[in-house]
Amino acid sequence: MFKVSNYIVKSEIPSESNMKDVAIFSTRTGNMIVVKENILDNIQKSDFEKVDFRVINLLLKYKILVLDEEKEISTILEENKYMLKKKDGISFTIQPTGNCQLGCHYCGQSHSKIKMNDDLVQKSFERIATTVKTHNYKLLSVTWYGGEPLLAAKPILDFSEKITKFCKENEVHYKADIITNGVLLKPDLFEKLVVDCNIKHFQITLDGTKELHDKRRMTKGGDGSYNIIMQNIIKCLNSETFDRYQPNINIRLNINNENVESVDQLIDLFDELGLIKKVHFTFSPVFDWGGNRANEKDSLTMDDFSSKEIDWILKINDLGGEIQVSLPERQAVPCMVGVENSEVIDAFGNIFSCYELPYTPAYQNDNYIEGNLLSEEPINKDSEMRNFNKNIENRKYSYCIDCNFYAVCAGACPKSWINGDVACPTFKFNMEEKMLLHYYLRKSKEYAN
C-alpha cells in the first residue's frame, strides 16, 4: 500500500478552529500543500480508506505518500543522476582580477594586482564556448567575482561582447550576474554592465549602517567604504537604467554578533530613503574562508541566526519591501562543484570547481587547481571536491544522506564539509516558520480538504 514519506516537514497553521490546517512540505519534490489535521492523522495511521482518493492522488504526486516498498534514498540518488544527465544549462564563474580595494577581516583571499589580459579573456571565451557547443547546452550563466571584479572592467566588457555574440548566433540563452563591493559601481558603469554585458543581478555587501560597516569592510588603507558604496547604490537605483531594465539589486549582509543589531537599522534606512521596494536582502552568517576560522569569532548559533532571519523578513514585508521566502527546490547537486562541466576561471588562468578557492592561499595546490588555460597539461577533474557527491553518499563527511532535507540541499557546501565544518543550510533551522510565511505571504498553496 502506501506510507508517509521520510522526506517531509510539517508546520501547523495557527487557527482558532477546532479542525486546524497543517502545511506539509515535500523535500523530494519541493512542493507544499495544506491539509486538515484529520487527513494528516489518517495517513499517519495508514487509515487511507478514510481519505478521499483525490487527496491520496495529490499526496502521491508530491511524494508526501509513497509506495510502501519504496526505498526512498535509492530513488532519490537515481533521480539525481537522471537530473544531471538531462541538464540543459551550464554555469561558469570568472574572477578577472585578484585585486580588491577592501581589507575585510573575514575575507580569506590574498589579493594582488593580477588582472586577466586579452589572451586569457580569449582563451576563457573559447573554453566556455566549446563546452556549450560540445554538450549542446541551451542556457549559459556567468557569474563575475573577484577580488573585486570591477577593478577589471575591461575584461568583463570584452568577454561579454564575445559571449553575447556567440550565444545569439547559437540560440543559447545567456544571463550574467556580478558580486561586487560596490566601490566602483558608478551609474555610467552600471549602465554598461546592464546593457552591454547583460548583467541583470548585482550582489552588493553592506554589513550594517555606517559605523559597523566601516569597522568591518574598510579599505586597505584603513578608511571607511560605506559612504561611497551607499551613494553608488542610491544613484544606480534612481537611474534611468534601473527604471528601464529593472535589474535585481541584492544587498548582502554578513552577520555575526558584532553587527546583528544593525541589520534592522539598515533595513529602516532603505525604507526612509524610499528604496525598500527596489532592493532585495540576503542574510548570511560569517563563515570560515580558507582556514581563517572567521565563523568562530563572535558568531551566532544557527538557531539564533535563523530566528533573526525570520524577524528581518517579516520587517521587510511590513515595510512593503520585496521579500524572498521561496521554499527550497529539489537539488541533484549542492552547487556547481557537482556539475563536472561547470568551472571557475581566475586571472592566472587556473581552473577550479568553486569560486571560494581562487586567490585563497589554502587552496593554491593540485588538490584544488584542476588545470590552467595557459598550459598544455590536461584538466584533472578527479578531486575530492568533484567527488563530493560520491563521498557523501558513503557518509564520508557527515550523515547528510540520512537527513530529510537531503533532497533539497544535496549536502550544501562541499568545501565546508571537507574542511570539517557543519554546512547545513539555514532553512533547516527555520523551515516550519518559512512554510508559514510562504503560506501567508505568497498564498502559494494547494488545498486538499
Buried (B, 14 or more C-beta within 10 A) or exposed (E): EBBBBBBBBBBBBEEEEEEBBBBBBBBBBBBBBBBBBBBBEBBEEEEBEEBEEEBBEBBBEBBBBBEEEEEBBEBBBEBBEEEBEEBEBBBBBBBBBBBBBBBBEBBBBEBBEBBBEEEBBBBBBEBBBEBBEEEEBEBBBBBBBBBBBBBBBEBBBBBBEBBBEBBEEBEBEBBBBBBBBBBBBBBEBBBBBBEEBBBBBBBBBBBBBBEBBBBBBBBEEEEBBBEBBBEBBBBBBBBEBBEEBEBBBBBBBBBBEBBBEBBBBBBBBBBEBEBBEBBBBEBEBBBBBBEBBBBEBEBBEBEBBBBBBBEBBBBBBEBEBBBEBEBBEBBBBBBBBBBEBBBBBBBBBBBBBBBBBBBBEBBBEEEBBBBBBEEEEEEEBEBBBBBBBEBBBEEEBBEBBEBBBBBBBBBBBBBBBBBEBEBBBBBBBBBBBBBBBBBBEEEEBEEBE
